[in-house]
Amino acid sequence: MHLAETKLFLSIAGRSFNSLRKATDGSALVEFAVCLPLLVVFIVGIFDFSAAFNQRQKLAQAAQEGAIVAGAQPTSDIYSGNANPDSLQPVVAAAFNSLAAAGVLPLANQGSCKLPPAAPSYLGTGLSWTYTFTGCSNFSGDQLSITVNRGATVSSTQTAVCSIVSVNYPYHWRFNSVIQLVIPGVTYAAITNLQESATVHNQS
């Protein structure tokens, strides 16, 4: 092959290689632009659902600690005419302190989010009272509610009187803000009220 022909061949090959490289770079850029939103949604989804599950576990722990205390309390002041039984204060304190120690209540023991709780609302049936705390998070309108039922009954071979403690607290999803990167205009529940309960037999 003559020198001139060799130079021509190399010149054409070089231009073809540069064109192919630019096309490949452009294709990779397009693929990255398509995959990036999916990757962001995937990562945020993992962290968000993990955080929600973690908060649910902490609510369950708080309900369990409250129920253990409730089962050991006397029942002498538990009747429908008593608006705020003294025996329920340690129960609410156990559940509240568990949530505060676990970091579920970022503003615990500040403002209105502190012990002792305000007078509860009597549910009107059975022996249940609900204590409500406000101002426990950075989101306005969030409420922590702790319901104590000292007159629940369970029956297996014989009927037993139990205490049931239920803890209710909202979880704010971050997933709602990133899902629109993939599906613009889609709506997703921004808040979910998580509730956990625990039951313990009354000892007195």
C-alpha positions in Angstrom: 0.0 0.0 0.0 1.4 3.4 -0.9 2.0 6.0 1.7 -0.7 8.3 0.4 -3.2 5.5 0.5 -2.2 4.6 4.0 -2.6 8.2 5.2 -6.1 8.3 3.5 -7.1 5.1 5.2 -5.9 6.3 8.6 -7.7 9.6 8.2 -11.0 7.9 7.3 -10.7 5.4 10.2 -9.9 8.2 12.6 -13.0 10.2 11.6 -15.2 7.1 11.8 -13.8 6.3 15.3 -14.5 9.9 16.5 -18.0 9.7 15.2 -18.6 6.4 16.9 -17.2 7.7 20.2 -19.4 10.8 20.1 -22.4 8.7 19.3 -21.6 6.3 22.2 -21.0 9.3 24.6 -24.4 10.8 23.6 -26.2 7.5 24.1 -24.6 7.0 27.6 -25.7 10.6 28.5 -29.3 9.9 27.4 -29.3 6.6 29.4 -28.0 8.3 32.5 -30.7 11.0 32.2 -33.4 8.4 32.0 -32.0 6.2 34.8 -31.2 9.0 37.3 -34.8 9.7 38.4 -35.5 6.0 38.8 -32.3 5.7 40.9 -33.3 8.6 43.1 -36.8 7.2 43.6 -35.4 3.8 44.4 -32.9 5.1 47.0 -35.4 7.5 48.7 -38.0 4.7 48.7 -35.6 2.4 50.6 -34.7 5.0 53.2 -38.3 6.2 53.6 -39.9 2.8 54.0 -37.1 1.7 56.4 -37.7 4.8 58.5 -41.5 4.2 58.6 -40.9 0.6 59.7 -38.4 1.8 62.3 -40.9 4.3 63.7 -43.6 1.6 63.8 -41.3 -0.7 65.8 -40.7 2.2 68.3 -44.4 2.8 68.7 -44.9 -0.9 69.4 -42.1 -0.8 72.0 -43.7 2.3 73.7 -47.1 0.6 73.7 -45.6 -2.5 75.3 -43.8 -0.6 78.0 -47.0 1.3 78.8 -49.1 -1.9 78.9 -46.6 -3.5 81.3 -47.0 -0.6 83.7 -50.8 -0.5 83.2 -51.2 -4.1 84.2 -49.5 -3.5 87.5 -51.6 -0.4 88.4 -54.5 -0.6 90.9 -58.0 -0.4 89.6 -59.6 1.4 92.5 -59.8 4.7 90.6 -60.9 3.1 87.3 -64.5 3.9 86.7 -66.4 5.9 84.0 -67.1 8.9 86.3 -63.4 9.6 86.9 -62.2 12.1 84.2 -58.5 11.6 84.8 -57.5 8.5 86.9 -54.2 9.0 88.8 -53.3 5.4 88.1 -53.0 6.1 84.4 -50.3 8.8 84.8 -47.4 6.3 85.1 -48.8 4.4 82.1 -48.8 7.5 79.9 -45.4 8.5 81.2 -43.8 5.1 80.3 -45.1 5.3 76.7 -44.2 8.9 76.3 -40.7 8.5 77.7 -40.0 5.5 75.5 -40.9 7.5 72.4 -38.8 10.5 73.6 -35.8 8.3 74.3 -36.1 6.6 70.9 -36.1 10.0 69.1 -39.6 9.7 67.7 -40.6 13.0 69.4 -37.9 15.6 68.4 -39.5 18.3 70.6 -40.2 16.2 73.6 -40.3 17.9 77.0 -40.7 21.3 75.3 -43.7 23.6 75.0 -46.9 21.5 75.1 -45.2 18.3 74.4 -44.3 17.3 78.0 -45.5 15.5 81.1 -47.9 15.5 82.8 -50.4 15.3 80.0 -53.5 17.4 79.7 -56.8 15.9 80.9 -57.7 13.0 78.7 -60.9 12.5 76.7 -63.1 9.6 77.9 -64.2 7.5 75.0 -67.6 7.0 76.4 -67.6 3.2 76.3 -65.7 0.7 78.5 -62.9 2.0 80.6 -60.8 3.8 78.0 -59.1 7.2 78.2 -57.1 9.0 75.4 -54.3 11.4 76.2 -53.2 13.8 73.4 -49.9 15.6 73.1 -49.3 18.4 70.5 -46.2 20.2 69.4 -44.0 17.1 69.6 -42.6 17.5 66.0 -41.5 20.1 63.5 -44.8 19.6 61.6 -47.7 21.7 62.7 -50.9 19.7 63.4 -49.1 16.5 64.4 -50.6 14.8 67.5 -49.4 12.0 69.6 -52.3 10.0 71.2 -52.0 7.4 73.9 -55.1 5.4 74.7 -55.3 3.3 77.8 -58.1 0.7 78.2 -58.1 -0.8 81.7 -61.2 -2.9 81.2 -60.6 -5.0 78.1 -61.5 -8.7 78.4 -60.0 -11.7 76.6 -61.5 -15.2 76.8 -59.8 -18.5 76.3 -60.6 -21.1 78.9 -61.6 -18.4 81.2 -62.3 -14.7 81.0 -59.4 -12.4 82.0 -59.5 -8.6 82.4 -56.6 -6.9 80.6 -55.1 -3.5 79.9 -54.6 -2.4 76.3 -52.3 0.6 75.5 -52.5 2.0 72.0 -50.1 4.6 70.6 -50.9 6.6 67.5 -48.4 9.0 65.8 -48.2 10.3 62.2 -45.3 9.5 59.8 -44.4 12.0 57.1 -43.4 10.4 53.8 -40.5 11.8 51.7 -41.4 9.4 48.9 -44.2 11.7 47.7 -41.8 14.4 46.6 -39.6 12.2 44.5 -42.1 9.9 42.8 -43.2 12.9 40.6 -39.7 12.7 39.0 -40.9 9.5 37.3 -44.6 10.1 37.1 -45.4 13.9 37.0 -48.6 14.9 38.7 -49.1 11.6 40.6 -50.3 12.0 44.2 -49.1 9.8 47.1 -50.2 9.8 50.7 -48.0 12.4 52.4 -48.9 11.3 56.0 -49.8 8.0 57.5 -51.0 7.6 61.0 -49.1 4.6 62.5 -50.8 2.9 65.4 -49.5 0.0 67.6 -51.2 -1.7 70.6 -50.1 -4.0 73.4 -52.1 -6.1 75.8 -51.2 -7.2 79.4 -53.3 -9.0 82.0 -54.3 -6.9 85.0 -52.5 -8.0 88.1 -54.9 -6.4 90.5 
